Amino acid sequence: MARKRVAIFISGSGSNMETLIRSMAEPDHPAEPCLVLSNRSEAAGLEKARALGVATSVIDHKPFAGDRKAFEAAITEALARVSPDIICLAGFMRILTGDFVAGWEGRMLNTHPSLLPKYKGLHTHRRALEASDMVHGCSVHLVTPELDGGPVLGQARIAVKPDDTEETLAARVLAMEHKLYPAVLRSFAEGKTAKLVLT
């Protein structure tokens, strides 16, 4: 069976991107990376991707001056050259329009640093601490037009420690994202739909 082709979108350091690419190097993996795309030419993750032998593309959002449809048309053109089956958002800091998302419905994944549906949006670790949550974590979900609202495919949970700060909590959640996202991608590329739970 042909391996699924995966495009990964980043805006920064690309730590989740790197774990995804390294996981797809496993000989029996059902997917392979075909492109790392960034909206920022200075994103550190681009050099990491190149070092791992993955093609890169930069579609800078700034020249489009708020014209998201034109920006997304440029992204679509870049994707057309590599024909991905799956898109993985990995710290891509641009909101995609409903039209773009609809075109990739059921084929676009994202990771989010909370146990969805809790704490959609930003500042998830602060909100978990303010709520005195005993358990926190991360989720991987299918992307839909609703922000952080798509079906959850996997979650990883960690205990919140009494002395946790936003920074310590964020670091431990990120470490779990690095385990969860590759596991969900493998399962998804194999056509499995059962929700994964890591602890």
Phi, psi and chi 1 to 4 in degrees:
 res  aa     phi    psi   chi1   chi2   chi3   chi4
   1 MET       -  136.0 -176.6 -174.6  -65.6      -
   2 ALA   -65.6  142.3      -      -      -      -
   3 ARG   -74.9  143.9  -61.0  171.8   78.8 -171.7
   4 LYS   -69.4  139.4  -60.3  -72.2 -171.8 -177.2
   5 ARG   -95.0  130.5  -66.2  169.9   61.5   77.2
   6 VAL  -119.5  126.4  179.2      -      -      -
   7 ALA  -103.2  135.4      -      -      -      -
   8 ILE  -117.5  127.9  -54.6  171.1      -      -
   9 PHE  -101.4  131.1  -70.7   13.7      -      -
  10 ILE  -135.6  164.3   65.7  169.1      -      -
  11 SER  -130.2  -12.1  -67.7      -      -      -
  12 GLY  -137.9 -128.3      -      -      -      -
  13 SER   -70.3  -24.1   66.5      -      -      -
  14 GLY    72.8   33.8      -      -      -      -
  15 SER   -67.6  -41.0   67.6      -      -      -
  16 ASN   -67.9  -38.1  -91.6  -51.9      -      -
  17 MET   -56.9  -44.9  170.3 -142.8   72.8      -
  18 GLU   -63.2  -40.9 -173.7  174.4    2.5      -
  19 THR   -66.8  -36.1   63.6      -      -      -
  20 LEU   -65.1  -46.2  -69.7  171.9      -      -
  21 ILE   -62.7  -45.2  -69.0  173.3      -      -
  22 ARG   -63.4  -37.1  -69.3 -170.9 -176.8  -78.5
  23 SER   -66.7  -34.9   74.5      -      -      -
  24 MET   -74.4   -7.4  -74.8 -174.8  -85.9      -
  25 ALA   -77.1  -11.9      -      -      -      -
  26 GLU   -63.4  134.8  -63.5  164.2    5.7      -
  27 PRO   -57.5  -32.1  -20.3   29.7      -      -
  28 ASP   -96.5   13.0   64.7  -21.6      -      -
  29 HIS   -72.6  138.9 -157.6  -73.9      -      -
  30 PRO   -81.2    1.9   30.3  -35.7      -      -
  31 ALA  -136.0  162.2      -      -      -      -
  32 GLU  -143.2  144.6   61.2 -175.5   -3.1      -
  33 PRO   -75.6  136.1   27.5  -32.1      -      -
  34 CYS  -117.6  -15.9   64.4      -      -      -
  35 LEU  -167.1  142.1 -179.2   69.9      -      -
  36 VAL  -115.5  120.5  170.0      -      -      -
  37 LEU  -115.3  136.3 -178.1  146.0      -      -
  38 SER  -132.1  150.5  178.5      -      -      -
  39 ASN   -90.5    2.9   63.6  -57.4      -      -
  40 ARG  -132.8  120.4  -62.3  173.7   62.2 -116.6
  41 SER   -65.4  -24.7   60.3      -      -      -
  42 GLU   -89.9    3.9   67.1  -86.7   23.0      -
  43 ALA   -59.8  124.6      -      -      -      -
  44 ALA   -62.6  -26.1      -      -      -      -
  45 GLY   -64.6  -23.6      -      -      -      -
  46 LEU   -62.9  -43.2  -70.0  168.8      -      -
  47 GLU   -67.6  -36.7 -169.5   53.4   46.4      -
  48 LYS   -61.7  -42.6  -67.9  178.4 -174.0  175.4
  49 ALA   -63.2  -45.3      -      -      -      -
  50 ARG   -61.9  -39.6  -66.3 -176.8 -164.6  113.1
  51 ALA   -64.3  -25.8      -      -      -      -
  52 LEU   -92.7    6.0  -69.1  165.7      -      -
  53 GLY    82.5   21.3      -      -      -      -
  54 VAL  -106.5  135.4  179.7      -      -      -
  55 ALA   -63.1  148.8      -      -      -      -
  56 THR  -128.2  158.0   62.0      -      -      -
  57 SER  -146.9  141.7  179.3      -      -      -
  58 VAL  -117.1  122.8  175.7      -      -      -
  59 ILE  -118.7   91.8  -51.1  -66.2      -      -
  60 ASP   -68.3  125.7 -169.9  -25.5      -      -
  61 HIS   -74.8  -21.0   62.7  -81.3      -      -
  62 LYS   -62.7  -43.2  -68.1 -170.0  -71.2  -68.0
  63 PRO   -63.3  -17.2  -22.2   33.2      -      -
  64 PHE   -84.3   -8.2  -64.9   94.9      -      -
  65 ALA    44.8   51.7      -      -      -      -
  66 GLY    85.7   -1.9      -      -      -      -
  67 ASP   -86.8   85.9 -174.5  -13.5      -      -
  68 ARG   -65.3  -33.3  -71.8 -159.3  -74.1  165.5
  69 LYS   -65.7  -40.1  -71.8 -166.0  179.6  -64.2
  70 ALA   -67.0  -40.9      -      -      -      -
  71 PHE   -58.4  -46.5  171.2   60.0      -      -
  72 GLU   -70.3  -29.8  -69.9  171.5   -4.4      -
  73 ALA   -63.5  -38.4      -      -      -      -
  74 ALA   -67.0  -39.3      -      -      -      -
  75 ILE   -62.5  -44.6  -69.5  175.3      -      -
  76 THR   -60.5  -38.0  -63.3      -      -      -
  77 GLU   -64.3  -42.0 -170.5  175.4  -38.5      -
  78 ALA   -65.5  -39.5      -      -      -      -
  79 LEU   -66.9  -36.0  -66.6  176.4      -      -
  80 ALA   -60.3  -26.9      -      -      -      -
  81 ARG   -75.0  -19.4  -68.9 -166.6  -75.3  -91.2
  82 VAL  -119.9   -8.5  -65.5      -      -      -
  83 SER    49.9   61.9  -58.1      -      -      -
  84 PRO   -72.6  153.7   27.5  -33.4      -      -
  85 ASP   -95.1  -28.7  -58.8  -64.7      -      -
  86 ILE  -136.4  140.9  -60.5  167.2      -      -
  87 ILE  -111.1  132.4  -67.9  174.9      -      -
  88 CYS  -113.4  117.0  -72.5      -      -      -
  89 LEU   -81.8  127.7  -56.3 -178.5      -      -
  90 ALA  -137.8   76.8      -      -      -      -
  91 GLY    77.9   35.1      -      -      -      -
  92 PHE   -88.5  112.9 -173.2   64.5      -      -
  93 MET   -96.5   39.2  -57.3  -52.5  -70.2      -
  94 ARG  -126.1  136.8  -54.4  -58.3  -61.7  172.8
  95 ILE   -80.8  127.5  -66.0  174.8      -      -
  96 LEU   -91.2  144.8  -62.9  164.2      -      -
  97 THR   -71.1  159.8   66.8      -      -      -
  98 GLY   -59.1  -35.1      -      -      -      -
  99 ASP   -65.2  -43.9  -74.8  -13.5      -      -
 100 PHE   -64.7  -46.7 -176.4   88.4      -      -
 101 VAL   -60.1  -42.6  169.9      -      -      -
 102 ALA   -60.6  -34.4      -      -      -      -
 103 GLY   -67.5  -20.1      -      -      -      -
 104 TRP  -115.3   19.4  -74.0   90.8      -      -
 105 GLU   -54.9  131.3 -174.5  174.5   -3.3      -
 106 GLY    78.9    3.7      -      -      -      -
 107 ARG  -132.5    6.9  -63.1 -178.0  -67.4  156.5
 108 MET  -121.8  126.2 -170.3 -172.5  -52.3      -
 109 LEU  -111.5  153.7  -53.1  179.9      -      -
 110 ASN  -145.0  154.9 -167.1   18.0      -      -
 111 THR  -110.5  146.0 -179.2      -      -      -
 112 HIS  -140.1  135.0 -176.0   72.1      -      -
 113 PRO   -84.0   57.9   31.6  -35.2      -      -
 114 SER  -160.8  169.8   79.1      -      -      -
 115 LEU   -89.6   84.4  -64.1  172.5      -      -
 116 LEU   -54.7  144.6  -66.9  171.8      -      -
 117 PRO   -83.9    7.6   30.9  -36.7      -      -
 118 LYS   -69.1  140.8  -88.6 -171.6  153.0 -177.1
 119 TYR    55.9   56.0  -49.2  132.5      -      -
 120 LYS   -66.4  153.9  -63.4  178.1 -178.5 -178.3
 121 GLY    86.6 -147.7      -      -      -      -
 122 LEU   -97.9  171.4  -58.3  174.6      -      -
 123 HIS    57.8   41.7  -51.0  -57.6      -      -
 124 THR   -65.1  -38.8   60.1      -      -      -
 125 HIS   -70.3  -40.9  -48.2  -56.9      -      -
 126 ARG   -60.3  -43.3  179.9 -170.1  -48.8  167.5
 127 ARG   -67.1  -36.4  -70.3  153.2   71.9 -169.9
 128 ALA   -65.6  -40.1      -      -      -      -
 129 LEU   -68.8  -41.5  -69.8  171.4      -      -
 130 GLU   -63.6  -29.5  -72.5  173.4  -10.7      -
 131 ALA   -86.7    1.2      -      -      -      -
 132 SER    56.1   37.0  -59.8      -      -      -
 133 ASP   -63.7  141.8  -73.1   -7.8      -      -
 134 MET   -89.4  -22.0  -56.7  -64.1  -69.5      -
 135 VAL  -130.7  138.3  177.2      -      -      -
 136 HIS  -138.8 -178.6 -172.0   42.3      -      -
 137 GLY   165.4 -151.9      -      -      -      -
 138 CYS  -144.0  162.9   53.4      -      -      -
 139 SER  -135.9  150.5  -53.3      -      -      -
 140 VAL  -118.2  130.8  174.6      -      -      -
 141 HIS  -139.1  159.6   63.1   94.3      -      -
 142 LEU   -72.8  141.7  -77.7  168.1      -      -
 143 VAL   -86.0  130.9  177.9      -      -      -
 144 THR  -128.6  171.1   63.8      -      -      -
 145 PRO   -59.6  -24.0  -29.0   37.5      -      -
 146 GLU   -77.4  126.3 -179.2 -169.0   -8.8      -
 147 LEU   -55.9  122.4  178.5   67.7      -      -
 148 ASP    52.8   31.3  -58.3  -33.7      -      -
 149 GLY  -113.2    1.7      -      -      -      -
 150 GLY   -75.8  167.6      -      -      -      -
 151 PRO   -55.2  132.6  -23.9   33.3      -      -
 152 VAL   -82.2  126.6  173.1      -      -      -
 153 LEU   -99.9  -18.5  -58.5  178.4      -      -
 154 GLY  -168.0  151.1      -      -      -      -
 155 GLN  -142.1  148.7  -69.2 -171.7  -41.5      -
 156 ALA  -125.8  135.0      -      -      -      -
 157 ARG  -115.9  144.0  -59.5  167.3 -175.7  -87.7
 158 ILE  -134.2  152.9   60.3  167.9      -      -
 159 ALA   -79.0  138.4      -      -      -      -
 160 VAL   -84.3  126.0  179.2      -      -      -
 161 LYS   -86.8  150.4  -61.7  176.8  179.6  178.9
 162 PRO   -57.5  -30.6  -23.9   33.0      -      -
 163 ASP  -100.0   13.5   59.4  -12.2      -      -
 164 ASP   -64.4  142.7  -98.0  -32.8      -      -
 165 THR  -113.5  173.7   62.8      -      -      -
 166 GLU   -55.3  -40.4  -81.2 -173.4   67.5      -
 167 GLU   -69.7  -44.3  -68.3   72.1   25.5      -
 168 THR   -69.0  -37.7   60.4      -      -      -
 169 LEU   -66.5  -43.3 -159.3   51.3      -      -
 170 ALA   -60.3  -41.0      -      -      -      -
 171 ALA   -65.4  -40.7      -      -      -      -
 172 ARG   -72.7  -35.6  -64.7 -153.6  -27.8  -82.4
 173 VAL   -66.9  -41.0  168.1      -      -      -
 174 LEU   -61.5  -39.7 -177.1   60.9      -      -
 175 ALA   -60.7  -36.0      -      -      -      -
 176 MET   -73.0  -35.1  -68.4  -56.1  -72.5      -
 177 GLU   -58.5  -38.3  -76.8 -174.0   72.5      -
 178 HIS   -65.9  -21.6  -69.2  168.8      -      -
 179 LYS   -91.0  -41.1  -64.3  177.3 -178.8  177.8
 180 LEU   -71.5  -47.5  179.2   67.2      -      -
 181 TYR   -60.2  -48.2 -150.6  169.3      -      -
 182 PRO   -60.7  -38.0  -25.4   36.3      -      -
 183 ALA   -64.9  -41.8      -      -      -      -
 184 VAL   -68.8  -41.3  170.4      -      -      -
 185 LEU   -60.0  -44.8  174.6   59.4      -      -
 186 ARG   -59.6  -48.5  173.0 -173.7  -86.1  -88.4
 187 SER   -61.3  -43.7  178.7      -      -      -
 188 PHE   -64.6  -43.0 -175.8   71.9      -      -
 189 ALA   -66.6  -24.5      -      -      -      -
 190 GLU   -82.7   -4.5  -70.8  171.8  -14.6      -
 191 GLY    86.3   12.2      -      -      -      -
 192 LYS   -84.9  146.6  -62.5  174.8 -176.6  173.8
 193 THR  -120.7   -6.2   55.5      -      -      -
 194 ALA   -65.4  137.5      -      -      -      -
 195 LYS   -69.7  132.1  179.4  178.9  168.3 -176.8
 196 LEU   -90.8  140.1  -64.4  179.0      -      -
 197 VAL  -130.1  120.7  177.3      -      -      -
 198 LEU  -111.5  146.5  -56.9 -176.4      -      -
 199 THR  -132.4      -   55.3      -      -      -
